Amino acid sequence: MVEPVSPLGAAWKPGAYPNTAGETGLVLSETRPGSIVQAAAWPGREKTLIDAIKSVTGLALADGAGAGQVDGAKAAFGFAPGKFLAIDQKEGLAAALGAVIDVDTGTVTDLSHGRTALRLAGPKADWVLAKFFALDFSQTTFPLGAGRATSHHDIFAQIQRSGAEQFDLYVFRSFARAFWTALCHASEETGYTVG
């Protein structure tokens, strides 16, 4: 298998970038999951779609925007009523979901080649993201597994809390380099490591 080329290109510069105090409080990375899939239910078929996602991924979801779950190599969250983003570190999730979600239930769209997955980890991850998005990133309002769909200027982003101090962001591949560069600049105050 040929490793896909990162859309970050020359903007990907591994290493430590400490702040003026010599600290590197964040780790920024590109995660490159094998599958990024959107599943959407027709009206009244949300429960059937949720059950199908669980049968394939093992992740139990509630209907509605924000509900989600993270389990090691897999994650899923609702970003609108009846619409979910599902992620697997392995390839083939779109085909597996397509095999159990029939045309009367909804649609399955493979976004793996159209999205870039970025991760911010560290005690100031929520603080840096708050510079971009008008969201409350506190653990009370944005708990582990929860996801949101929002935008920064014209860059659409889907965000999931994947750890106590960690967020995964999914952005259009064509905007990934510009967003990554902005993310690095926003992290200069805390200091960061790319890796």
N, C-alpha and C positions, 0 to 999 in steps of 0.2 A: 504494500500500500504506500502511496506517495503522500508524504506529510503536506497538508495544505499550507500555502504561503500565508503568513500573517498579514492582515491589512495594516498593521502598525508600521511596517517597513522600517525606515531609518529612525522613526520616533522611538522604537524599542531600544533602550539603552540600559542593559542590566548594570547594577551597581548600587552603591549607597550615595544618597544625596542628603547629607545632614543639614539641619537648619543652623542658624547662627550660634546656637548653644551646643552644637555638635550632636544633636539627637536625631534619630531616625525612628519616629513613632509609628510609621505606617509601612505596610508592604503592599505594593501595587503589582498585579500580575495579570496575564492573559491565561485563562484556564483551558480553552480549546476542548470543550466537551464533544463527544462523537455525535450527539443528537440534540437538537433544539427543535421542539415541535409545538405547534399551536393546535389545540383541539377546541372546537366550538360546537355547542349543542343547538339544535333547533328549539324554538319555544316549546316548553313542556317536556323536553327530553333531557333536561339537565341531570337528573338523578341517574338515568341510564348511562350518560357519558361519564359521570363521576365514577360509577361502578366499573365501567370499562377501563378507565385510567388506573383504578386500583387493581384490577385483575392483571394488568400488564406490569405496572411499576411496583405494586405493593404499598403505594402511598394512599392514605385515607385523606380525602379532601372534603371540605364543606362547599356548598354552592355560594357564589358571591365573590365579589372583588376582595382581594386581600388574603383570603384563606389559603394556606399552603402548608407544605411539609418538606423537610429535607431528611434524606436517609443515606448517608455515605455517598455513593456514586450516583444517586438519583435525587431529583428534586422536582416539585411541581407547585404552581400557585395559580389562583384565579386572579385575573387582572380586569375582568368585567363580568357581569352576570352571564353565566354559561360559557365563559371563555377562559381557557387555561393554557399556561405555558408549561411544558414538561421537558425536563433535561435529563440526559443520561450520559455518562462518560463513555459508553459504548455506542457504536453506530447501530442503526436498525430500529430505533424506537418508532419512527414514523410508520414503517411497515408493520410492526407489531400492533400498534394502535389501530392502523387501518384495517387490520384483519378482524378486530373485534368491534369497531365502531362502524355500523352500517349507514347507508345513505339516508335512512329514515331517522337516525339519531343525530347526526351532525357531520362535521367535516374535520379532516386531519390535514394539516399543512406542514411540510418539512421546511423549517427555516434554517437548518444547519449551515447552509452555505450563504445565507443572507444576513446572519447576525454574528457579532463578535462578543465573546464573554469576557468580561473584565472583573477583577476582584480587588476590593480594598479590605485590608485586615489591619487591626490595631485599635488601641483605645481612643483614637481620634477619628476613626472612619466615619462615624455618624456626623461629627462636626464638619468634616471636609465636605461630605455630601450635602449638608445643609447650605453650603455656599452655592450650590447649583439648583437645588430643588426646594420648593416651598412645601415641605413635608415634615412631619414630626417623626424623627428617627429614634426616639426613646424606645426602650424595650417594652414599656407598657403599651404604647400605641402601635409599635412596629415589632411584634414578638418574633422569636425564632420561627422560620419557615414562611412567614408572611411575605407577601409581594405587593408591589404597586406598579402602576403604569403612569408615566408622567413624561415631561419633556423639559429640556434646557434649551432655551431659544428654539431652534428648529430641529433639535436632535431628540428624537423619541427614545425613551429608555424604559426598560422593565427592570425592576430592582427587587431582589429577594434577600432578606436577612438569612444568611447561611451559617452563622455562628454568633456567639454572644457579642463579639466585636468584629464581625465580618459581613460584608455585603457583596453579592454578585450582581453585576449589571449586564444587561443584554442590549446592545445598540446595533443599529443598522451598520453593516460592514462598510458601506461607503462613507460613513461619518466617524468610523472608529478612530482613525489617526487624529483627526481634529479634536475629538472628545478626549482621547488619551493625553494629548498635549495639554489641554486645559486642565485635566485631572492632575497631571504632574505639577503644573504651575500652582494649582490650588493647594497642593500638599507641601509646598516649599516651606510654609510657616511651621509645620509640624516636623518636617524632615521625613524622608521616605527612602525605601529601598525598592528597586525594581528587580524582580526575580521570580 
